[in-house]
């Protein structure tokens, strides 16, 4: 099974433009993320996919592999699909470009899902963590997921799901963590399928997979990524490096 990591890297982030090119202990955020992905030793190859010549040049000039996006893209999945269309690969793992402190364990768990999937029942796999705090459960920025008894996703929502009409029945709430592993065909299918109303309404690309009958296996983890979304995050990350 040939496994690659793809790191989608937009320059113009809404909340913190140019965050991927910020200095982090003498290296940019994107270069640290790229090198951390390689150092996991989980992948046959690692690519950064970007719409920015600055990011492209940063990776190439440091001996890395980068692909320029040709088209404008709505989502990370679209960007990845265009990039890997002509690459010979079985499994594609989407690594977040703004997470330079990659934790190997949850990525290993995602890859293991496909190694165990002898009947090819899984189209993609993703991560979730249990949340108990009322604020986290009610916050629409935390995407929630409900699963069936085999841990396949039933639905993702910014709303509270399930709604607790009965309080003491042992329901657990899970936050979706947006790191994915895809079979190549699943992500190519995504690229060619139209956005439907659920995805458009919730602004969640993973709903396109569900709306078209793809099966998403969820893996529980305790890992909380250290993403860089603000100037404060960069300052914290710099302290972790030194």
N, CA and C of each residue as an Amber inpcrd file, in Angstrom:
protein
   726
   0.8510000  -1.2000000   0.0000000   0.0000000   0.0000000   0.0000000
   0.8850000   1.2480000   0.0000000   0.7380000   2.0750000  -1.0200000
   1.5400000   3.3040000  -1.0890000   0.7930000   4.4350000  -0.3800000
   1.4690000   5.0440000   0.6040000   0.8310000   6.0580000   1.4520000
   1.6050000   7.3670000   1.3450000   0.9050000   8.4490000   1.0280000
   1.5520000   9.7610000   1.0080000   0.8300000  10.7200000   1.9420000
   1.5610000  11.7320000   2.3930000   0.9500000  12.8320000   3.1510000
   0.8930000  14.0450000   2.2360000  -0.2360000  14.7330000   2.2820000
  -0.3820000  15.9770000   1.5270000  -0.7530000  17.0810000   2.5090000
  -0.0360000  18.1870000   2.4160000  -0.2580000  19.3210000   3.3170000
  -0.8130000  20.4880000   2.5010000  -2.1350000  20.7330000   2.5490000
  -2.6930000  21.8830000   1.8260000  -2.2640000  23.1760000   2.5340000
  -1.7380000  24.1250000   1.7690000  -1.1660000  25.3220000   2.3910000
  -1.6080000  26.5760000   1.6420000  -2.6520000  27.2270000   2.1480000
  -3.0850000  28.5050000   1.5760000  -2.2920000  29.6310000   2.2180000
  -1.9250000  30.6020000   1.4080000  -1.1980000  31.7470000   1.9580000
  -2.1510000  32.6920000   2.6850000  -3.2880000  32.9580000   2.0580000
  -4.2020000  33.9960000   2.5630000  -5.2170000  33.4240000   3.5320000
  -4.7720000  33.0100000   4.6980000  -5.7010000  32.5330000   5.7260000
  -6.5740000  33.7010000   6.1960000  -7.8520000  33.4400000   6.4280000
  -8.7880000  34.5190000   6.7850000  -8.4190000  35.1720000   8.1130000
  -8.1800000  34.3070000   9.1180000  -7.9550000  34.8490000  10.4640000
  -6.5380000  35.4000000  10.6590000  -5.5610000  34.7980000   9.9780000
  -4.1670000  35.1770000  10.2080000  -3.3890000  35.0070000   8.9030000
  -3.5140000  36.0130000   8.0060000  -2.8270000  35.9130000   6.7150000
  -1.3290000  35.6940000   6.9060000  -0.7360000  34.8910000   6.0210000
   0.7130000  34.6160000   6.0220000   1.1840000  33.8420000   7.2510000
   0.2490000  33.1990000   7.9760000   0.6650000  32.4960000   9.1980000
   1.6640000  31.3720000   8.9060000   1.5420000  30.7420000   7.7340000
   2.4200000  29.6170000   7.4240000   3.8560000  30.0490000   7.1360000
   4.0340000  31.3430000   6.8670000   5.3830000  31.8530000   6.5910000
   5.9850000  32.5730000   7.8090000   5.3140000  32.4810000   8.9610000
   5.8630000  33.0950000  10.1800000   7.0930000  32.3160000  10.6520000
   8.0170000  33.0400000  11.2540000   9.2400000  32.3950000  11.7540000
   8.9640000  31.6520000  13.0510000   9.4670000  30.4350000  13.1080000
   9.3090000  29.5940000  14.2960000  10.6680000  28.9620000  14.5780000
  11.4490000  29.6400000  15.3950000  12.7700000  29.1250000  15.7440000
  13.6990000  28.9600000  14.5530000  13.6680000  29.9600000  13.6480000
  14.5980000  29.9180000  12.5120000  14.0810000  29.2100000  11.2760000
  12.8910000  28.6370000  11.3620000  12.2540000  28.0100000  10.1940000
  10.8190000  28.5010000  10.1170000  10.2420000  28.5020000   8.9160000
   8.8360000  28.9020000   8.8000000   7.9280000  27.7950000   9.3420000
   6.7000000  28.1840000   9.6770000   5.7120000  27.2180000  10.1850000
   5.5180000  26.0750000   9.1800000   5.3640000  26.4200000   7.8880000
   5.0910000  25.3800000   6.8850000   6.2790000  24.4350000   6.7120000
   7.4980000  24.9720000   6.7810000   8.6770000  24.1020000   6.6480000
   8.7860000  23.1620000   7.8390000   8.5150000  23.6820000   9.0300000
   8.5440000  22.8080000  10.2230000   7.4940000  21.7030000  10.1170000
   6.2940000  22.0680000   9.6300000   5.2260000  21.0660000   9.4850000
   5.6430000  19.9950000   8.4790000   6.1950000  20.4330000   7.3430000
   6.6420000  19.5090000   6.2950000   7.7020000  18.5450000   6.8500000
   8.6790000  19.0910000   7.5520000   9.7580000  18.2420000   8.0790000
   9.2520000  17.3050000   9.1690000   8.2940000  17.7830000   9.9740000
   7.7130000  16.9300000  11.0260000   6.9510000  15.7550000  10.4110000
   6.2660000  16.0060000   9.2860000   5.5390000  14.9150000   8.6010000
   6.5150000  13.8520000   8.0930000   7.6370000  14.2970000   7.5450000
   8.6500000  13.3420000   7.0650000   9.2210000  12.5350000   8.2280000
   9.4600000  13.2240000   9.3480000  10.1060000  12.5630000  10.4930000
   9.2350000  11.5170000  11.1730000   7.9260000  11.4870000  10.8670000
   7.0820000  10.4120000  11.4330000   7.4380000   9.0520000  10.8410000
   8.0710000   9.0580000   9.6610000   8.4070000   7.8050000   8.9360000
   7.1780000   6.9570000   8.6040000   6.0220000   7.6070000   8.4760000
   4.7860000   6.8790000   8.1500000   4.5030000   6.8950000   6.6490000
   5.1840000   7.7630000   5.8950000   4.7720000   8.0460000   4.5230000
   5.8600000   7.7080000   3.4950000   5.3980000   7.2390000   2.3350000
   6.3330000   7.0050000   1.2250000   6.7640000   8.3170000   0.5980000
   5.9460000   9.3540000   0.7330000   6.2630000  10.6630000   0.1820000
   5.4370000  11.7160000   0.9120000   5.9430000  12.9510000   0.9450000
   5.2150000  14.0700000   1.5580000   5.2590000  15.2500000   0.5860000
   4.0910000  15.8590000   0.3380000   3.9830000  17.0040000  -0.5690000
   3.2600000  18.1570000   0.1140000   3.7010000  19.3700000  -0.1660000
   2.9160000  20.5600000   0.1780000   2.1840000  20.9890000  -1.0880000
   0.8870000  21.2540000  -0.9670000   0.0980000  21.7260000  -2.1080000
  -0.3520000  23.1440000  -1.7950000  -0.0010000  24.0840000  -2.6670000
  -0.2210000  25.4830000  -2.3180000  -0.6310000  26.3270000  -3.5150000
  -1.2470000  27.4860000  -3.2030000  -1.5970000  28.4620000  -4.2360000
  -0.5950000  29.6160000  -4.2180000   0.4640000  29.4820000  -3.4050000
   1.3890000  30.5890000  -3.1710000   2.7980000  30.2650000  -3.6650000
   3.3490000  31.1370000  -4.5050000   4.7390000  30.9220000  -4.9610000
   5.7110000  31.0620000  -3.7900000   5.3670000  31.8940000  -2.8000000
   6.2320000  32.0430000  -1.6180000   6.3700000  30.7200000  -0.8670000
   5.2270000  30.0720000  -0.6260000   5.2430000  28.7870000   0.0940000
   5.9090000  27.7110000  -0.7730000   5.5620000  27.6850000  -2.0500000
   6.1630000  26.7210000  -2.9930000   7.6900000  26.8450000  -2.9590000
   8.1910000  28.0610000  -3.1040000   9.6420000  28.2900000  -3.1380000
  10.3020000  27.9380000  -1.8080000   9.5870000  28.2100000  -0.7130000
  10.1200000  27.9050000   0.6150000  10.3980000  26.3990000   0.7580000
   9.4680000  25.5870000   0.2910000   9.6300000  24.1290000   0.4080000
  10.6910000  23.6130000  -0.5720000  10.5960000  24.0350000  -1.8340000
  11.5370000  23.5630000  -2.8590000  12.9780000  23.9610000  -2.5190000
  13.1690000  25.2040000  -2.0730000  14.5360000  25.6760000  -1.7900000
  15.1520000  24.9810000  -0.5760000  14.3090000  24.3070000   0.2190000
  14.8190000  23.5240000   1.3510000  14.8260000  22.0240000   1.0580000
  14.7800000  21.6980000  -0.2530000  14.9090000  20.2940000  -0.6570000
  13.6400000  19.4790000  -0.5410000  12.5060000  20.1640000  -0.3720000
  11.2430000  19.4450000  -0.2220000  10.4790000  19.3210000  -1.5230000
   9.2830000  18.7530000  -1.4340000   8.4330000  18.5460000  -2.6110000
   7.1680000  19.3760000  -2.4680000   6.8760000  20.1780000  -3.4950000
   5.6890000  21.0300000  -3.4520000   4.9990000  21.0020000  -4.8070000
   3.6830000  21.2110000  -4.7830000   2.8600000  21.2230000  -6.0020000
   2.0620000  22.5200000  -5.9970000   2.0710000  23.2380000  -7.1140000
   1.2550000  24.4540000  -7.2260000  -0.1610000  24.0830000  -7.6510000
  -1.1550000  24.6170000  -6.9390000  -2.5460000  24.4460000  -7.3730000
  -2.7660000  25.2240000  -8.6650000  -3.4860000  24.6180000  -9.6020000
  -3.7680000  25.2850000 -10.8740000  -5.0370000  26.1240000 -10.7480000
  -6.0520000  25.5500000 -10.0560000  -7.3470000  26.2370000  -9.9570000
  -7.5430000  26.8400000  -8.5670000  -8.5490000  27.7000000  -8.4650000
  -9.0000000  28.1770000  -7.1530000  -9.8120000  27.0520000  -6.5080000
  -9.6770000  26.8780000  -5.1840000 -10.3910000  25.7790000  -4.5400000
 -11.1800000  26.2340000  -3.3240000 -12.3720000  25.6420000  -3.1830000
 -13.2450000  25.9370000  -2.0500000 -12.7460000  25.2600000  -0.7800000
 -12.1650000  24.0570000  -0.9320000 -11.8430000  23.2560000   0.2500000
 -10.4820000  22.5930000   0.1030000  -9.9650000  22.1320000   1.2520000
  -8.7080000  21.3930000   1.2720000  -8.8010000  20.1150000   0.4530000
  -9.9460000  19.4430000   0.4970000 -10.1240000  18.1990000  -0.2690000
  -9.9830000  18.4470000  -1.7640000 -10.5830000  19.5460000  -2.2480000
 -10.4720000  19.8760000  -3.6730000  -9.0110000  20.1220000  -4.0610000
  -8.3120000  20.8570000  -3.2130000  -6.9040000  21.1770000  -3.4860000
  -6.0630000  19.8980000  -3.5590000  -6.3220000  18.9810000  -2.6070000
  -5.5800000  17.7170000  -2.5770000  -5.9180000  16.8710000  -3.8020000
  -7.2120000  16.7920000  -4.1310000  -7.6520000  15.9530000  -5.2560000
  -6.9700000  16.3720000  -6.5540000  -6.9410000  17.6740000  -6.8210000
  -6.2790000  18.1450000  -8.0400000  -4.8120000  17.7350000  -8.0490000
  -4.1620000  17.8350000  -6.8920000  -2.7210000  17.5640000  -6.8080000
  -2.3770000  16.0940000  -6.9990000  -3.2340000  15.1980000  -6.4810000
  -2.8430000  13.7640000  -6.4780000  -3.4300000  12.9810000  -7.6530000
  -4.1930000  13.6760000  -8.5000000  -4.8860000  13.0030000  -9.6090000
  -3.9520000  12.0890000 -10.4130000  -2.7460000  12.5710000 -10.6750000
  -1.8190000  11.8010000 -11.5160000  -0.6690000  11.1830000 -10.7250000
  -0.8460000  11.0710000  -9.4110000   0.1790000  10.4160000  -8.5870000
  -0.2710000   8.9880000  -8.3050000   0.6590000   8.0440000  -8.4330000
   0.3580000   6.6370000  -8.1620000   0.3720000   6.4340000  -6.6390000
  -0.8080000   6.3000000  -6.0580000  -0.9120000   6.2070000  -4.6010000
  -2.1960000   5.4790000  -4.2210000  -2.1730000   4.7930000  -3.0770000
  -3.3800000   4.1100000  -2.5820000  -4.0850000   4.9400000  -1.5110000
  -3.2800000   5.5080000  -0.6120000  -3.8430000   6.1940000   0.5550000
  -3.2110000   7.5700000   0.6940000  -4.0740000   8.5690000   0.8840000
  -3.6160000   9.9560000   1.0200000  -4.0010000  10.4570000   2.4090000
  -3.0240000  10.9270000   3.1680000  -3.3020000  11.4870000   4.4940000
  -3.1640000  13.0010000   4.4190000  -4.2280000  13.6880000   4.8620000
  -4.2580000  15.1490000   4.8580000  -3.6790000  15.6450000   6.1840000
  -2.5260000  16.2830000   6.1230000  -1.8900000  16.8410000   7.3180000
  -2.1110000  18.3530000   7.3140000  -2.4870000  18.9170000   8.4610000
  -2.7750000  20.3520000   8.5410000  -1.4850000  21.1610000   8.4570000
  -1.4700000  22.1760000   7.5850000  -0.2640000  22.9730000   7.3740000
   0.1250000  23.8440000   8.5470000  -0.8540000  24.1320000   9.4300000
  -0.5630000  25.0360000  10.5520000  -0.3540000  24.2700000  11.8570000
   0.0260000  22.9790000  11.7580000   0.2940000  22.1900000  12.9630000
   1.7150000  21.6430000  12.9220000   2.7070000  22.4760000  13.2790000
   4.1030000  22.0430000  13.1600000   4.5330000  20.9850000  14.1790000
   3.7090000  20.7840000  15.2280000   4.0670000  19.7820000  16.2400000
   3.2360000  18.5180000  16.0060000   3.5540000  17.8230000  14.9430000
   2.7380000  16.6650000  14.5410000   2.8890000  15.5370000  15.5500000
   1.7430000  14.9980000  15.9390000   1.7350000  13.8370000  16.8210000
   1.5740000  12.5910000  15.9500000   2.5320000  11.6820000  16.0430000
   2.5640000  10.5130000  15.1540000   1.4190000   9.5280000  15.4310000
   1.0580000   9.3810000  16.7030000   0.1280000   8.3070000  17.1010000
  -1.2340000   8.3570000  16.4030000  -1.9410000   9.5210000  16.3810000
  -3.2460000   9.5140000  15.7070000  -3.1400000   9.2500000  14.1970000
  -2.0430000   9.6910000  13.5730000  -1.8620000   9.4180000  12.1400000
  -1.6780000   7.9190000  11.9110000  -0.9260000   7.2930000  12.8090000
  -0.7220000   5.8330000  12.7340000  -2.0540000   5.0920000  12.8420000
  -2.9160000   5.5840000  13.7540000  -4.2380000   4.9460000  13.9430000
  -5.0750000   5.0450000  12.6690000  -5.0280000   6.2060000  11.9910000
  -5.7900000   6.3760000  10.7420000  -5.3070000   5.3960000   9.6710000
  -3.9960000   5.2690000   9.5430000  -3.4290000   4.3680000   8.5290000
  -3.7980000   2.9170000   8.8430000  -3.7990000   2.5810000  10.1430000
  -4.1170000   1.2070000  10.5540000  -5.5480000   0.8140000  10.1650000
  -6.4660000   1.7950000  10.1710000  -7.8570000   1.5300000   9.7530000
  -7.8680000   0.8580000   8.3790000  -7.0660000   1.3620000   7.4600000
  -7.0640000   0.8320000   6.0890000  -6.3060000  -0.4830000   5.9910000
  -5.2980000  -0.6480000   6.8190000  -4.5710000  -1.9330000   6.8310000
  -5.4790000  -3.0520000   7.3440000  -6.4040000  -2.6820000   8.2470000
  -7.3470000  -3.6770000   8.8020000  -8.5740000  -3.8820000   7.9130000
  -8.7730000  -3.0100000   6.9350000 -10.0120000  -2.9760000   6.1420000
  -9.9030000  -3.8980000   4.9150000  -9.8830000  -5.1950000   5.1900000
  -9.6570000  -6.1640000   4.1040000 -10.7990000  -6.1850000   3.0830000
 -12.0040000  -5.8190000   3.5130000 -13.1550000  -5.8490000   2.5980000
 -13.3900000  -4.5110000   1.8850000 -12.4600000  -3.5720000   2.0520000
 -12.5940000  -2.2510000   1.4070000 -13.9180000  -1.5550000   1.7140000
 -14.3050000  -1.5720000   2.9930000 -15.5670000  -0.9360000   3.3830000
 -15.3870000   0.5400000   3.7480000 -14.1480000   0.9430000   3.9640000
 -13.8730000   2.3130000   4.4170000 -13.3960000   3.1560000   3.2380000
 -14.0660000   4.2890000   3.0130000 -13.6250000   5.2230000   1.9630000
 -12.6360000   6.2420000   2.5140000 -12.9220000   6.7250000   3.7280000
 -11.9840000   7.6270000   4.3830000 -12.1030000   7.4580000   5.8890000
 -11.0630000   7.8960000   6.5890000 -11.0550000   7.8080000   8.0500000
 -10.6880000   9.1750000   8.6010000 -11.2100000   9.4700000   9.7950000
 -10.9090000  10.7630000  10.4070000 -10.9100000  10.6060000  11.9220000
 -10.5580000  11.6930000  12.6270000 -10.3780000  11.6260000  14.0750000
 -11.4920000  12.3520000  14.8270000 -11.7460000  11.9070000  16.0560000
 -12.6840000  12.6000000  16.9410000 -12.1970000  12.4570000  18.3740000
 -12.5650000  13.4400000  19.1930000 -12.2180000  13.3490000  20.6200000
 -13.4550000  13.6420000  21.4460000 -13.5740000  12.9850000  22.5880000
 -14.7360000  13.2090000  23.4470000 -14.6530000  14.5930000  24.0770000
 -15.7950000  15.2920000  24.0970000 -15.8750000  16.5790000  24.8010000
 -16.9930000  16.5090000  25.8400000 -16.7360000  17.0990000  27.0200000
 -17.7170000  17.0400000  28.1210000 -18.1390000  18.4310000  28.5700000
 -17.3200000  19.4200000  28.2640000 -17.5810000  20.7860000  28.6900000
 -18.7580000  21.3750000  27.9030000 -19.7220000  21.9660000  28.6380000
 -20.9430000  22.4950000  27.9950000 -20.6260000  23.5370000  26.9190000
 -19.6590000  24.3950000  27.2150000 -19.3040000  25.4380000  26.2390000
 -18.7690000  24.7980000  24.9570000 -17.8880000  23.8040000  25.0950000
 -17.3250000  23.1310000  23.9170000 -18.4130000  22.4270000  23.1130000
 -19.3570000  21.8180000  23.8210000 -20.4360000  21.0820000  23.1450000
 -21.3410000  22.0480000  22.3790000 -21.5980000  23.2150000  22.9580000
 -22.5320000  24.1730000  22.3390000 -21.8830000  25.1030000  21.3180000
 -20.5650000  25.1560000  21.2930000 -19.8540000  26.0820000  20.4100000
 -19.9500000  25.6200000  18.9470000 -20.5600000  26.4500000  18.0600000
 -20.7150000  26.0350000  16.6560000 -19.3930000  25.9290000  15.8980000
 -18.3090000  26.4820000  16.4690000 -16.9950000  26.3100000  15.8290000
 -16.4180000  24.9270000  16.0710000 -16.9380000  24.2360000  17.0760000
 -16.5550000  22.8390000  17.3070000 -17.5370000  21.9530000  16.5490000
 -17.0530000  21.2870000  15.5290000 -17.9260000  20.4150000  14.7360000
 -18.1110000  19.0990000  15.4820000 -19.3760000  18.7280000  15.6720000
 -19.6780000  17.4840000  16.3710000 -19.9620000  16.3580000  15.3750000
 -19.6950000  15.1300000  15.8120000 -19.9730000  13.9750000  14.9580000
 -20.6910000  12.9130000  15.7890000 -21.6770000  12.2500000  15.1640000
 -22.2960000  11.0680000  15.7840000 -21.9610000   9.8620000  14.9230000
 -21.7340000   8.7320000  15.6010000 -21.2890000   7.5160000  14.9030000
 -22.2160000   6.3460000  15.2030000 -22.1520000   5.3390000  14.3380000
 -22.9050000   4.1090000  14.6170000 -22.0560000   3.1800000  15.4900000
 -22.5550000   1.9690000  15.7450000 -21.8430000   1.0790000  16.6820000
 -20.5100000   0.5760000  16.1400000 -20.2970000   0.7250000  14.8350000
 -19.0100000   0.3420000  14.2440000 -18.0960000   1.5400000  14.0050000
 -18.4700000   2.6620000  14.6060000 -17.6640000   3.8950000  14.5290000
 -17.6710000   4.5480000  13.1410000 -18.6810000   4.2420000  12.3350000
 -18.8400000   4.9680000  11.0760000 -19.6630000   6.2360000  11.3350000
 -19.2610000   7.3390000  10.7180000 -19.9550000   8.6130000  10.9320000
 -21.3730000   8.5550000  10.3750000 -22.3320000   9.0050000  11.1750000
 -23.7210000   9.1420000  10.7290000 -24.0020000  10.5670000  10.2630000
 -23.4370000  11.5530000  10.9980000 -23.6470000  12.9520000  10.6260000
 -22.6330000  13.8350000  11.3600000 -22.3070000  14.9460000  10.7290000
 -21.4700000  15.9920000  11.3300000 -22.3150000  17.2620000  11.4010000
 -22.1510000  18.0240000  12.4790000 -22.9110000  19.2630000  12.5690000
 -22.2300000  20.2770000  13.4800000 -22.5190000  21.5620000  13.1950000
 -22.1110000  22.6180000  14.1200000 -23.0970000  22.7100000  15.2830000
 -24.2910000  22.1560000  15.0810000 -25.2850000  22.1040000  16.1630000
 -24.8990000  21.0290000  17.1700000 -25.6130000  21.0490000  18.3040000
 -25.3880000  20.0100000  19.3110000 -26.0690000  18.7330000  18.8330000
 -25.2830000  17.7070000  18.5450000 -25.8750000  16.4050000  18.2040000
 -25.2030000  15.3360000  19.0530000 -25.9760000  14.4220000  19.6550000
 -27.4350000  14.4000000  19.6700000 -28.0060000  15.4430000  20.6480000
 -29.2510000  15.8180000  20.4090000 -29.9550000  16.7160000  21.3240000
 -30.3700000  15.9110000  22.5610000 -30.0290000  16.4060000  23.7490000
 -30.2560000  15.6230000  24.9710000 -31.6440000  15.8610000  25.5390000
 -32.6600000  15.2600000  24.9140000 -34.0110000  15.3560000  25.4780000
 -34.0700000  14.5640000  26.7970000 -33.4400000  13.3710000  26.7750000
 -33.2670000  12.5920000  28.0130000 -31.8400000  12.8020000  28.4820000
 -31.6680000  13.1410000  29.7460000 -30.3350000  13.5190000  30.2210000
 -29.4560000  12.3170000  30.5820000 -29.9540000  11.3510000  31.2870000
 -29.0780000  10.3370000  31.8880000 -29.1110000   8.9980000  31.1390000
 -28.7640000   9.0660000  29.8650000 -28.7780000   7.8220000  29.0760000
 -27.3770000   7.4790000  28.5550000 -26.3720000   8.1890000  29.0830000
 -24.9890000   7.8260000  28.7460000 -24.5060000   8.2760000  27.3760000
 -25.1210000   9.3170000  26.8060000 -24.6740000   9.8200000  25.5090000
 -23.3110000  10.4960000  25.6530000 -22.4280000  10.2190000  24.6930000
 -21.1200000  10.8870000  24.6560000 -21.1120000  11.8640000  23.4790000
 -20.4310000  12.9830000  23.6670000 -20.3070000  13.9800000  22.6040000
 -18.8840000  13.9590000  22.0550000 -18.7950000  13.9940000  20.7300000
 -17.4850000  13.9410000  20.0930000 -17.2680000  15.1470000  19.1840000
 -16.1040000  15.7470000  19.3170000 -15.6900000  16.8050000  18.4090000
 -14.8840000  16.1930000  17.2700000 -15.2080000  16.6180000  16.0480000
 -14.4530000  16.1470000  14.8860000 -13.1310000  16.8970000  14.7860000
 -12.0560000  16.1670000  14.5810000 -10.7420000  16.7660000  14.3380000
 -10.4250000  16.5430000  12.8630000 -10.2260000  17.6490000  12.1430000
 -10.2130000  17.5810000  10.6740000  -8.9460000  17.0610000  10.0290000
  -8.4850000  15.9180000  10.4830000  -7.3560000  15.2350000   9.8270000
  -7.9390000  13.9770000   9.2000000  -7.6520000  13.7660000   7.9050000
  -8.2730000  12.6650000   7.1650000  -7.2320000  11.7520000   6.5290000
  -7.6290000  10.4990000   6.3630000  -6.9210000   9.6000000   5.4440000
  -7.9580000   9.1320000   4.4260000  -7.6050000   9.2450000   3.1230000
  -8.5570000   8.9240000   2.0530000  -8.0060000   7.8190000   1.1700000
  -8.8880000   6.9450000   0.7020000  -8.5170000   6.1680000  -0.4790000
  -8.4800000   7.1510000  -1.6460000  -7.5670000   6.9210000  -2.5830000
  -7.4200000   7.8630000  -3.6980000  -8.7470000   8.0620000  -4.4340000
  -9.4690000   6.9690000  -4.6880000 -10.7110000   7.0850000  -5.4610000
 -11.7560000   7.9290000  -4.7380000 -11.7930000   7.8330000  -3.4060000
 -12.7890000   8.5960000  -2.6320000 -12.5790000  10.0980000  -2.8090000
 -11.3340000  10.5240000  -2.7920000 -11.0890000  11.9650000  -2.9030000
 -11.2540000  12.4440000  -4.3460000 -10.9660000  11.5870000  -5.3130000
 -11.2170000  11.9600000  -6.7150000 -12.7210000  12.0630000  -6.9770000
 -13.4880000  11.1520000  -6.3730000 -14.9540000  11.2270000  -6.4950000
 -15.4730000  12.5350000  -5.8970000 -14.9550000  12.8830000  -4.7280000
 -15.3620000  14.1310000  -4.0680000 -15.1700000  15.3130000  -5.0180000
 -14.0400000  15.3180000  -5.6760000 -13.6550000  16.4210000  -6.5550000
 -14.6370000  16.5920000  -7.7140000 -15.2050000  15.4720000  -8.1630000
 -16.0860000  15.5330000  -9.3380000 -17.5650000  15.6730000  -8.9660000
 -17.8760000  15.5540000  -7.6700000 -19.2790000  15.6160000  -7.2410000
 -19.6710000  17.0430000  -6.8560000 -20.9370000  17.4160000  -7.0860000
 -21.3710000  18.7790000  -6.7440000 -21.6280000  18.9390000  -5.2450000
 -21.5220000  20.1650000  -4.7690000 -21.9040000  20.4750000  -3.3950000
 -23.4290000  20.4090000  -3.2730000 -23.9300000  19.6850000  -2.2780000
 -25.3720000  19.5940000  -2.0540000 -25.7620000  20.4970000  -0.8720000
 -27.0480000  20.4560000  -0.5330000 -27.5690000  21.4440000   0.4140000
 -27.0180000  21.2900000   1.8360000 -26.7810000  20.0590000   2.2970000
 -26.2710000  19.8900000   3.6620000 -24.8950000  20.5310000   3.8070000
 -24.0180000  20.2280000   2.8670000 -22.6740000  20.8130000   2.8990000
 -22.7440000  22.3350000   2.8040000 -23.5900000  22.8360000   1.8960000
 -23.7080000  24.2870000   1.6980000 -24.2470000  24.9690000   2.9620000
 -25.1700000  24.3080000   3.6330000 -25.7960000  24.8790000   4.8230000
 -24.8330000  24.9320000   6.0110000 -24.1820000  23.8070000   6.2920000
 -23.3110000  23.7290000   7.4780000 -21.8880000  24.2210000   7.1800000
 -21.5660000  24.3650000   5.9060000 -20.2010000  24.7070000   5.4820000
 -19.2000000  23.6730000   6.0240000 -19.5300000  22.3930000   5.7820000
 -18.6710000  21.2870000   6.2020000 -18.4790000  20.3520000   5.0190000
 -17.2420000  20.2890000   4.5040000 -17.0090000  19.5020000   3.2930000
 -17.2160000  18.0050000   3.5100000 -17.0210000  17.5150000   4.7660000
 -17.1770000  16.0810000   5.0100000 -18.6120000  15.6080000   4.7630000
 -19.5680000  16.5410000   4.7760000 -20.9580000  16.1600000   4.5070000
 -21.1560000  15.7590000   3.0430000 -20.3070000  16.2700000   2.1560000
 -20.4350000  15.8510000   0.7470000 -20.1920000  14.3460000   0.6200000
 -19.2090000  13.8560000   1.3590000 -18.9310000  12.4100000   1.3240000
 -20.1570000  11.6220000   1.7990000 -20.7430000  12.0510000   2.9260000
 -21.9070000  11.3340000   3.4640000 -23.1090000  11.4310000   2.5320000
 -23.3110000  12.6130000   1.9560000 -24.4770000  12.8030000   1.0810000
 -24.4060000  11.8910000  -0.1440000 -23.1970000  11.5520000  -0.5620000
 -23.0490000  10.6710000  -1.7290000 -22.7070000   9.2230000  -1.3420000
 -22.9660000   8.8920000  -0.0680000 -22.8820000   7.4860000   0.3400000
 -21.4990000   6.9560000   0.6590000 -20.5150000   7.8420000   0.8360000
 -19.1750000   7.3830000   1.2300000 -19.1770000   7.0330000   2.7130000
 -18.3190000   6.0940000   3.0640000 -18.2690000   5.6290000   4.4580000
 -17.0320000   6.1940000   5.1570000 -17.2930000   6.9260000   6.2470000
 -16.2040000   7.5750000   6.9950000 -16.0390000   6.8820000   8.3410000
 -14.9210000   6.2160000   8.5220000 -14.6320000   5.5420000   9.7910000
 -13.9750000   6.5410000  10.7390000 -14.5500000   6.6970000  11.9160000
 -14.0200000   7.6390000  12.8930000 -13.1490000   6.9010000  13.9120000
 -12.0480000   7.5460000  14.2760000 -11.1020000   6.9680000  15.2290000
 -11.0240000   7.9050000  16.4270000 -11.2520000   7.3500000  17.6140000
 -11.2090000   8.1890000  18.8110000  -9.7620000   8.4390000  19.2310000
  -9.4870000   9.6710000  19.6300000  -8.1410000  10.0360000  20.0830000
  -8.2730000  11.0310000  21.2310000  -7.2150000  11.1450000  22.0250000
  -7.1700000  12.1860000  23.0620000  -6.3460000  13.3660000  22.5820000
  -5.8070000  13.2340000  21.3900000  -4.8740000  14.2400000  20.8730000
  -5.6030000  15.5330000  20.5270000  -5.0630000  16.6480000  21.0160000
  -5.5370000  17.9620000  20.5860000  -4.3680000  18.6240000  19.8820000
  -4.5230000  18.8960000  18.6110000  -3.4370000  19.5000000  17.8470000
  -3.1400000  20.9110000  18.3300000  -1.8910000  21.3260000  18.1420000
  -1.5330000  22.7070000  18.4640000  -1.4830000  23.4660000  17.1490000
  -2.6240000  24.0370000  16.7780000  -2.7190000  24.7590000  15.5070000
  -2.3240000  26.2150000  15.6930000  -1.8770000  26.8390000  14.6110000
  -1.4810000  28.2440000  14.6750000  -2.5010000  29.0660000  13.8970000
  -3.3780000  29.7480000  14.6570000  -4.4450000  30.5420000  14.0410000
  -4.3370000  32.0200000  14.3690000  -3.5380000  32.3380000  15.4020000
  -3.4510000  33.7310000  15.8500000  -1.9940000  34.0780000  16.1830000
  -1.7340000  35.3700000  16.3820000  -0.3920000  35.8030000  16.8130000
  -0.0250000  35.2000000  18.1680000  -1.0310000  35.0600000  19.0470000
  -0.7870000  34.4540000  20.3650000  -0.2990000  33.0130000  20.2130000
  -0.9060000  32.2870000  19.2510000  -0.4890000  30.8930000  19.0110000
   0.9750000  30.8200000  18.5850000   1.3790000  31.7670000  17.7470000
   2.7750000  31.8020000  17.2840000   3.7140000  32.0220000  18.4740000
   3.3270000  32.9460000  19.3720000   4.1710000  33.2210000  20.5470000
   4.2990000  31.9670000  21.4190000   3.1800000  31.2720000  21.6250000
   3.2160000  30.0250000  22.4200000   4.1110000  28.9910000  21.7600000
   3.9770000  28.8660000  20.4340000   4.7730000  27.8770000  19.6850000
   6.2650000  28.1940000  19.7820000   6.5920000  29.4730000  19.7310000
   8.0200000  29.8600000  19.8390000   8.5960000  29.4600000  21.1900000
   7.7710000  29.5800000  22.2370000   8.2450000  29.1750000  23.5730000
   8.4750000  27.6560000  23.6390000   7.6540000  26.9140000  22.8990000
   7.8090000  25.4480000  22.8950000   9.0850000  25.0270000  22.1750000
   9.5050000  25.8100000  21.1890000  10.7150000  25.4730000  20.4230000
  11.9550000  25.7140000  21.2820000  11.9440000  26.8040000  22.0680000
  13.1510000  27.1780000  22.8200000  13.1680000  26.5050000  24.1810000
